[in-house]
Amino acid sequence: MLNGLAKVLVKKPKTVLLLYTLLTLIVGYQATNLYMVSDLSVYLPEDQPAIKLMKIIDREWNIGPILLIYVEAENVLDIDVLKDMDTVTRQVDPYRHDEGR
């Protein structure tokens, strides 16, 4: 079977190239229909404290989409950890005081 496939590949390179190009175009066109859920909280358990808190915050203040930075450290109030969090925040939202405009 592989010998037959190899013979076709060698004898008809333009046909093979055309078929692979068409296949790539079809798959590429269908890739526009892909959707990715970017809210990773949907994958966390509902009883997780962070998820419970996020739901309370959303219900109480109705702030809409938010960014949660999960930090694993002995002390999240450590100056180095706070600096790292500030660095991430500045990279994600360089215009912090623009009120969403």
N, CA, C and O atoms as a GROMACS GRO file, in nm:
protein
  404
    1MET      N    1   0.082  -0.119   0.000
    1MET     CA    2   0.000   0.000   0.000
    1MET      C    3   0.087   0.126   0.000
    1MET      O    4   0.062   0.219  -0.076
    2LEU      N    5   0.189   0.128   0.086
    2LEU     CA    6   0.277   0.244   0.090
    2LEU      C    7   0.357   0.260  -0.038
    2LEU      O    8   0.388   0.371  -0.079
    3ASN      N    9   0.391   0.147  -0.101
    3ASN     CA   10   0.463   0.154  -0.228
    3ASN      C   11   0.377   0.220  -0.336
    3ASN      O   12   0.426   0.299  -0.416
    4GLY      N   13   0.248   0.186  -0.336
    4GLY     CA   14   0.156   0.246  -0.433
    4GLY      C   15   0.140   0.396  -0.410
    4GLY      O   16   0.136   0.474  -0.505
    5LEU      N   17   0.132   0.434  -0.284
    5LEU     CA   18   0.122   0.576  -0.250
    5LEU      C   19   0.249   0.650  -0.289
    5LEU      O   20   0.244   0.761  -0.341
    6ALA      N   21   0.362   0.588  -0.264
    6ALA     CA   22   0.490   0.650  -0.300
    6ALA      C   23   0.501   0.668  -0.451
    6ALA      O   24   0.551   0.770  -0.498
    7LYS      N   25   0.455   0.571  -0.528
    7LYS     CA   26   0.460   0.582  -0.674
    7LYS      C   27   0.373   0.697  -0.723
    7LYS      O   28   0.413   0.772  -0.813
    8VAL      N   29   0.254   0.713  -0.665
    8VAL     CA   30   0.166   0.823  -0.704
    8VAL      C   31   0.231   0.957  -0.670
    8VAL      O   32   0.225   1.051  -0.749
    9LEU      N   33   0.291   0.965  -0.553
    9LEU     CA   34   0.356   1.089  -0.511
    9LEU      C   35   0.470   1.127  -0.606
    9LEU      O   36   0.489   1.245  -0.635
   10VAL      N   37   0.542   1.028  -0.654
   10VAL     CA   38   0.656   1.055  -0.742
   10VAL      C   39   0.610   1.082  -0.885
   10VAL      O   40   0.663   1.172  -0.951
   11LYS      N   41   0.511   1.007  -0.933
   11LYS     CA   42   0.469   1.019  -1.072
   11LYS      C   43   0.379   1.141  -1.096
   11LYS      O   44   0.379   1.195  -1.207
   12LYS      N   45   0.304   1.185  -0.999
   12LYS     CA   46   0.208   1.294  -1.017
   12LYS      C   47   0.229   1.404  -0.911
   12LYS      O   48   0.139   1.430  -0.832
   13PRO      N   49   0.345   1.468  -0.909
   13PRO     CA   50   0.371   1.567  -0.803
   13PRO      C   51   0.278   1.689  -0.811
   13PRO      O   52   0.239   1.744  -0.708
   14LYS      N   53   0.244   1.732  -0.932
   14LYS     CA   54   0.156   1.849  -0.946
   14LYS      C   55   0.015   1.819  -0.894
   14LYS      O   56  -0.047   1.903  -0.829
   15THR      N   57  -0.034   1.699  -0.922
   15THR     CA   58  -0.166   1.658  -0.874
   15THR      C   59  -0.167   1.651  -0.722
   15THR      O   60  -0.261   1.697  -0.658
   16VAL      N   61  -0.062   1.592  -0.666
   16VAL     CA   62  -0.052   1.580  -0.520
   16VAL      C   63  -0.045   1.719  -0.456
   16VAL      O   64  -0.111   1.745  -0.356
   17LEU      N   65   0.034   1.807  -0.516
   17LEU     CA   66   0.046   1.943  -0.464
   17LEU      C   67  -0.089   2.015  -0.471
   17LEU      O   68  -0.127   2.086  -0.377
   18LEU      N   69  -0.161   1.998  -0.581
   18LEU     CA   70  -0.292   2.059  -0.595
   18LEU      C   71  -0.390   2.006  -0.490
   18LEU      O   72  -0.464   2.083  -0.429
   19LEU      N   73  -0.390   1.874  -0.470
   19LEU     CA   74  -0.480   1.815  -0.370
   19LEU      C   75  -0.449   1.866  -0.229
   19LEU      O   76  -0.540   1.901  -0.153
   20TYR      N   77  -0.321   1.871  -0.195
   20TYR     CA   78  -0.283   1.920  -0.062
   20TYR      C   79  -0.313   2.069  -0.046
   20TYR      O   80  -0.349   2.113   0.064
   21THR      N   81  -0.300   2.145  -0.152
   21THR     CA   82  -0.334   2.287  -0.147
   21THR      C   83  -0.484   2.305  -0.125
   21THR      O   84  -0.526   2.386  -0.043
   22LEU      N   85  -0.564   2.229  -0.200
   22LEU     CA   86  -0.709   2.236  -0.181
   22LEU      C   87  -0.750   2.193  -0.041
   22LEU      O   88  -0.834   2.256   0.022
   23LEU      N   89  -0.690   2.087   0.008
   23LEU     CA   90  -0.720   2.039   0.142
   23LEU      C   91  -0.683   2.145   0.247
   23LEU      O   92  -0.758   2.168   0.342
   24THR      N   93  -0.569   2.209   0.228
   24THR     CA   94  -0.526   2.315   0.320
   24THR      C   95  -0.622   2.433   0.317
   24THR      O   96  -0.655   2.488   0.421
   25LEU      N   97  -0.667   2.471   0.199
   25LEU     CA   98  -0.762   2.582   0.187
   25LEU      C   99  -0.896   2.549   0.254
   25LEU      O  100  -0.954   2.634   0.321
   26ILE      N  101  -0.943   2.427   0.235
   26ILE     CA  102  -1.070   2.387   0.297
   26ILE      C  103  -1.059   2.388   0.449
   26ILE      O  104  -1.145   2.442   0.518
   27VAL      N  105  -0.952   2.329   0.500
   27VAL     CA  106  -0.931   2.327   0.645
   27VAL      C  107  -0.911   2.468   0.698
   27VAL      O  108  -0.963   2.503   0.804
   28GLY      N  109  -0.835   2.549   0.626
   28GLY     CA  110  -0.812   2.688   0.668
   28GLY      C  111  -0.940   2.769   0.670
   28GLY      O  112  -0.960   2.850   0.761
   29TYR      N  113  -1.026   2.749   0.573
   29TYR     CA  114  -1.154   2.820   0.570
   29TYR      C  115  -1.240   2.780   0.689
   29TYR      O  116  -1.304   2.864   0.752
   30GLN      N  117  -1.242   2.651   0.718
   30GLN     CA  118  -1.322   2.603   0.831
   30GLN      C  119  -1.264   2.647   0.965
   30GLN      O  120  -1.336   2.652   1.065
   31ALA      N  121  -1.136   2.680   0.968
   31ALA     CA  122  -1.074   2.725   1.093
   31ALA      C  123  -1.132   2.859   1.138
   31ALA      O  124  -1.121   2.894   1.256
   32THR      N  125  -1.192   2.933   1.047
   32THR     CA  126  -1.255   3.060   1.087
   32THR      C  127  -1.378   3.036   1.174
   32THR      O  128  -1.425   3.128   1.240
   33ASN      N  129  -1.430   2.914   1.175
   33ASN     CA  130  -1.547   2.881   1.256
   33ASN      C  131  -1.509   2.834   1.396
   33ASN      O  132  -1.597   2.802   1.477
   34LEU      N  133  -1.381   2.828   1.426
   34LEU     CA  134  -1.338   2.784   1.558
   34LEU      C  135  -1.365   2.891   1.661
   34LEU      O  136  -1.356   3.011   1.632
   35TYR      N  137  -1.399   2.849   1.781
   35TYR     CA  138  -1.423   2.942   1.891
   35TYR      C  139  -1.354   2.887   2.015
   35TYR      O  140  -1.364   2.768   2.046
   36MET      N  141  -1.284   2.974   2.083
   36MET     CA  142  -1.214   2.932   2.203
   36MET      C  143  -1.269   3.008   2.323
   36MET      O  144  -1.284   3.130   2.318
   37VAL      N  145  -1.298   2.936   2.428
   37VAL     CA  146  -1.344   3.000   2.552
   37VAL      C  147  -1.220   3.052   2.623
   37VAL      O  148  -1.134   2.974   2.664
   38SER      N  149  -1.212   3.184   2.638
   38SER     CA  150  -1.094   3.242   2.701
   38SER      C  151  -1.111   3.259   2.851
   38SER      O  152  -1.015   3.292   2.921
   39ASP      N  153  -1.230   3.236   2.901
   39ASP     CA  154  -1.254   3.246   3.044
   39ASP      C  155  -1.220   3.113   3.109
   39ASP      O  156  -1.299   3.019   3.106
   40LEU      N  157  -1.101   3.105   3.166
   40LEU     CA  158  -1.055   2.979   3.223
   40LEU      C  159  -1.128   2.941   3.350
   40LEU      O  160  -1.116   2.828   3.397
   41SER      N  161  -1.203   3.033   3.407
   41SER     CA  162  -1.276   3.002   3.530
   41SER      C  163  -1.386   2.898   3.506
   41SER      O  164  -1.430   2.833   3.602
   42VAL      N  165  -1.430   2.881   3.383
   42VAL     CA  166  -1.533   2.781   3.356
   42VAL      C  167  -1.480   2.639   3.375
   42VAL      O  168  -1.558   2.545   3.388
   43TYR      N  169  -1.348   2.624   3.377
   43TYR     CA  170  -1.288   2.493   3.395
   43TYR      C  171  -1.256   2.462   3.541
   43TYR      O  172  -1.218   2.350   3.574
   44LEU      N  173  -1.271   2.561   3.628
   44LEU     CA  174  -1.243   2.541   3.770
   44LEU      C  175  -1.368   2.491   3.841
   44LEU      O  176  -1.480   2.520   3.798
   45PRO      N  177  -1.350   2.415   3.948
   45PRO     CA  178  -1.467   2.366   4.023
   45PRO      C  179  -1.548   2.481   4.082
   45PRO      O  180  -1.492   2.583   4.123
   46GLU      N  181  -1.679   2.465   4.084
   46GLU     CA  182  -1.768   2.569   4.135
   46GLU      C  183  -1.745   2.599   4.282
   46GLU      O  184  -1.769   2.712   4.327
   47ASP      N  185  -1.698   2.500   4.359
   47ASP     CA  186  -1.678   2.521   4.502
   47ASP      C  187  -1.542   2.582   4.535
   47ASP      O  188  -1.507   2.596   4.652
   48GLN      N  189  -1.466   2.616   4.434
   48GLN     CA  190  -1.335   2.680   4.453
   48GLN      C  191  -1.357   2.819   4.514
   48GLN      O  192  -1.441   2.894   4.466
   49PRO      N  193  -1.281   2.855   4.620
   49PRO     CA  194  -1.301   2.985   4.684
   49PRO      C  195  -1.287   3.103   4.588
   49PRO      O  196  -1.362   3.200   4.598
   50ALA      N  197  -1.194   3.096   4.496
   50ALA     CA  198  -1.175   3.207   4.401
   50ALA      C  199  -1.297   3.223   4.311
   50ALA      O  200  -1.335   3.336   4.279
   51ILE      N  201  -1.358   3.114   4.271
   51ILE     CA  202  -1.477   3.120   4.185
   51ILE      C  203  -1.595   3.176   4.263
   51ILE      O  204  -1.670   3.259   4.212
   52LYS      N  205  -1.610   3.132   4.388
   52LYS     CA  206  -1.718   3.185   4.471
   52LYS      C  207  -1.703   3.336   4.489
   52LYS      O  208  -1.800   3.411   4.476
   53LEU      N  209  -1.581   3.379   4.518
   53LEU     CA  210  -1.556   3.522   4.537
   53LEU      C  211  -1.582   3.600   4.408
   53LEU      O  212  -1.641   3.708   4.411
   54MET      N  213  -1.540   3.546   4.295
   54MET     CA  214  -1.561   3.613   4.167
   54MET      C  215  -1.710   3.630   4.139
   54MET      O  216  -1.752   3.734   4.088
   55LYS      N  217  -1.790   3.529   4.171
   55LYS     CA  218  -1.935   3.538   4.150
   55LYS      C  219  -1.998   3.641   4.242
   55LYS      O  220  -2.089   3.714   4.202
   56ILE      N  221  -1.950   3.647   4.366
   56ILE     CA  222  -2.002   3.748   4.460
   56ILE      C  223  -1.970   3.888   4.409
   56ILE      O  224  -2.056   3.976   4.409
   57ILE      N  225  -1.846   3.908   4.367
   57ILE     CA  226  -1.805   4.039   4.316
   57ILE      C  227  -1.887   4.078   4.194
   57ILE      O  228  -1.932   4.192   4.182
   58ASP      N  229  -1.907   3.984   4.103
   58ASP     CA  230  -1.984   4.012   3.982
   58ASP      C  231  -2.129   4.046   4.017
   58ASP      O  232  -2.188   4.136   3.958
   59ARG      N  233  -2.186   3.973   4.112
   59ARG     CA  234  -2.325   3.996   4.150
   59ARG      C  235  -2.341   4.130   4.224
   59ARG      O  236  -2.436   4.205   4.199
   60GLU      N  237  -2.249   4.160   4.315
   60GLU     CA  238  -2.261   4.280   4.397
   60GLU      C  239  -2.231   4.409   4.319
   60GLU      O  240  -2.303   4.508   4.333
   61TRP      N  241  -2.127   4.408   4.238
   61TRP     CA  242  -2.084   4.530   4.172
   61TRP      C  243  -2.108   4.532   4.022
   61TRP      O  244  -2.092   4.636   3.958
   62ASN      N  245  -2.144   4.419   3.964
   62ASN     CA  246  -2.173   4.410   3.821
   62ASN      C  247  -2.064   4.478   3.737
   62ASN      O  248  -2.092   4.566   3.656
   63ILE      N  249  -1.941   4.434   3.759
   63ILE     CA  250  -1.828   4.499   3.692
   63ILE      C  251  -1.795   4.438   3.556
   63ILE      O  252  -1.709   4.489   3.486
   64GLY      N  253  -1.863   4.331   3.520
   64GLY     CA  254  -1.838   4.270   3.389
   64GLY      C  255  -1.711   4.187   3.388
   64GLY      O  256  -1.666   4.141   3.493
   65PRO      N  257  -1.654   4.167   3.271
   65PRO     CA  258  -1.534   4.084   3.260
   65PRO      C  259  -1.418   4.144   3.340
   65PRO      O  260  -1.392   4.264   3.335
   66ILE      N  261  -1.352   4.058   3.412
   66ILE     CA  262  -1.237   4.102   3.492
   66ILE      C  263  -1.121   4.007   3.468
   66ILE      O  264  -1.137   3.897   3.416
   67LEU      N  265  -1.006   4.051   3.507
   67LEU     CA  266  -0.887   3.970   3.497
   67LEU      C  267  -0.844   3.933   3.638
   67LEU      O  268  -0.820   4.020   3.721
   68LEU      N  269  -0.836   3.803   3.664
   68LEU     CA  270  -0.786   3.756   3.792
   68LEU      C  271  -0.643   3.709   3.774
   68LEU      O  272  -0.613   3.633   3.682
   69ILE      N  273  -0.557   3.753   3.861
   69ILE     CA  274  -0.419   3.707   3.859
   69ILE      C  275  -0.404   3.609   3.974
   69ILE      O  276  -0.412   3.648   4.091
   70TYR      N  277  -0.383   3.483   3.942
   70TYR     CA  278  -0.364   3.382   4.044
   70TYR      C  279  -0.218   3.381   4.085
   70TYR      O  280  -0.129   3.368   4.001
   71VAL      N  281  -0.195   3.394   4.214
   71VAL     CA  282  -0.059   3.402   4.266
   71VAL      C  283  -0.038   3.289   4.364
   71VAL      O  284  -0.118   3.269   4.456
   72GLU      N  285   0.068   3.215   4.343
   72GLU     CA  286   0.104   3.111   4.438
   72GLU      C  287   0.234   3.154   4.506
   72GLU      O  288   0.341   3.151   4.445
   73ALA      N  289   0.221   3.193   4.631
   73ALA     CA  290   0.337   3.241   4.705
   73ALA      C  291   0.311   3.222   4.854
   73ALA      O  292   0.196   3.208   4.897
   74GLU      N  293   0.417   3.222   4.930
   74GLU     CA  294   0.403   3.212   5.075
   74GLU      C  295   0.329   3.334   5.130
   74GLU      O  296   0.243   3.321   5.217
   75ASN      N  297   0.363   3.451   5.078
   75ASN     CA  298   0.303   3.575   5.125
   75ASN      C  299   0.276   3.663   5.004
   75ASN      O  300   0.369   3.717   4.944
   76VAL      N  301   0.149   3.679   4.968
   76VAL     CA  302   0.116   3.760   4.850
   76VAL      C  303   0.136   3.908   4.874
   76VAL      O  304   0.128   3.988   4.780
   77LEU      N  305   0.162   3.947   4.997
   77LEU     CA  306   0.189   4.087   5.028
   77LEU      C  307   0.338   4.117   5.028
   77LEU      O  308   0.379   4.229   5.060
   78ASP      N  309   0.419   4.018   4.992
   78ASP     CA  310   0.563   4.039   4.980
   78ASP      C  311   0.589   4.140   4.868
   78ASP      O  312   0.524   4.136   4.764
   79ILE      N  313   0.684   4.228   4.889
   79ILE     CA  314   0.709   4.337   4.794
   79ILE      C  315   0.745   4.285   4.655
   79ILE      O  316   0.704   4.344   4.555
   80ASP      N  317   0.821   4.175   4.646
   80ASP     CA  318   0.857   4.119   4.515
   80ASP      C  319   0.735   4.063   4.443
   80ASP      O  320   0.720   4.080   4.322
   81VAL      N  321   0.647   3.997   4.518
   81VAL     CA  322   0.524   3.944   4.458
   81VAL      C  323   0.436   4.058   4.409
   81VAL      O  324   0.380   4.051   4.300
   82LEU      N  325   0.423   4.163   4.489
   82LEU     CA  326   0.343   4.279   4.449
   82LEU      C  327   0.401   4.347   4.325
   82LEU      O  328   0.326   4.392   4.238
   83LYS      N  329   0.533   4.354   4.316
   83LYS     CA  330   0.596   4.413   4.198
   83LYS      C  331   0.569   4.328   4.074
   83LYS      O  332   0.541   4.381   3.967
   84ASP      N  333   0.576   4.195   4.090
   84ASP     CA  334   0.545   4.106   3.977
   84ASP      C  335   0.400   4.123   3.932
   84ASP      O  336   0.373   4.127   3.812
   85MET      N  337   0.309   4.134   4.026
   85MET     CA  338   0.168   4.154   3.992
   85MET      C  339   0.149   4.287   3.921
   85MET      O  340   0.071   4.297   3.826
   86ASP      N  341   0.218   4.389   3.966
   86ASP     CA  342   0.208   4.520   3.903
   86ASP      C  343   0.263   4.516   3.761
   86ASP      O  344   0.208   4.579   3.670
   87THR      N  345   0.372   4.443   3.741
   87THR     CA  346   0.431   4.429   3.607
   87THR      C  347   0.331   4.363   3.512
   87THR      O  348   0.312   4.409   3.399
   88VAL      N  349   0.268   4.256   3.558
   88VAL     CA  350   0.170   4.186   3.474
   88VAL      C  351   0.053   4.279   3.443
   88VAL      O  352   0.007   4.287   3.329
   89THR      N  353   0.004   4.349   3.544
   89THR     CA  354  -0.109   4.440   3.524
   89THR      C  355  -0.075   4.550   3.424
   89THR      O  356  -0.158   4.584   3.340
   90ARG      N  357   0.044   4.606   3.433
   90ARG     CA  358   0.084   4.712   3.341
   90ARG      C  359   0.096   4.660   3.197
   90ARG      O  360   0.067   4.733   3.102
   91GLN      N  361   0.140   4.535   3.181
   91GLN     CA  362   0.151   4.479   3.046
   91GLN      C  363   0.014   4.452   2.986
   91GLN      O  364  -0.007   4.471   2.867
   92VAL      N  365  -0.080   4.408   3.068
   92VAL     CA  366  -0.214   4.378   3.020
   92VAL      C  367  -0.293   4.506   2.993
   92VAL      O  368  -0.364   4.516   2.893
   93ASP      N  369  -0.280   4.603   3.082
   93ASP     CA  370  -0.356   4.729   3.070
   93ASP      C  371  -0.262   4.847   3.090
   93ASP      O  372  -0.249   4.899   3.201
   94PRO      N  373  -0.195   4.890   2.982
   94PRO     CA  374  -0.099   4.999   2.997
   94PRO      C  375  -0.164   5.134   3.028
   94PRO      O  376  -0.097   5.226   3.076
   95TYR      N  377  -0.294   5.147   3.003
   95TYR     CA  378  -0.366   5.272   3.030
   95TYR      C  379  -0.461   5.247   3.147
   95TYR      O  380  -0.582   5.238   3.129
   96ARG      N  381  -0.405   5.235   3.265
   96ARG     CA  382  -0.481   5.190   3.382
   96ARG      C  383  -0.589   5.288   3.427
   96ARG      O  384  -0.688   5.245   3.486
   97HIS      N  385  -0.573   5.413   3.402
   97HIS     CA  386  -0.667   5.512   3.455
   97HIS      C  387  -0.752   5.575   3.345
   97HIS      O  388  -0.799   5.688   3.360
   98ASP      N  389  -0.772   5.502   3.235
   98ASP     CA  390  -0.852   5.557   3.125
   98ASP      C  391  -1.000   5.525   3.139
   98ASP      O  392  -1.080   5.563   3.054
   99GLU      N  393  -1.037   5.455   3.244
   99GLU     CA  394  -1.176   5.418   3.272
   99GLU      C  395  -1.239   5.342   3.155
   99GLU      O  396  -1.358   5.359   3.128
  100GLY      N  397  -1.161   5.260   3.087
  100GLY     CA  398  -1.212   5.176   2.979
  100GLY      C  399  -1.227   5.245   2.846
  100GLY      O  400  -1.281   5.186   2.752
  101ARG      N  401  -1.180   5.368   2.834
  101ARG     CA  402  -1.194   5.440   2.707
  101ARG      C  403  -1.072   5.424   2.622
  101ARG      O  404  -1.066   5.478   2.512
   0.00000   0.00000   0.00000
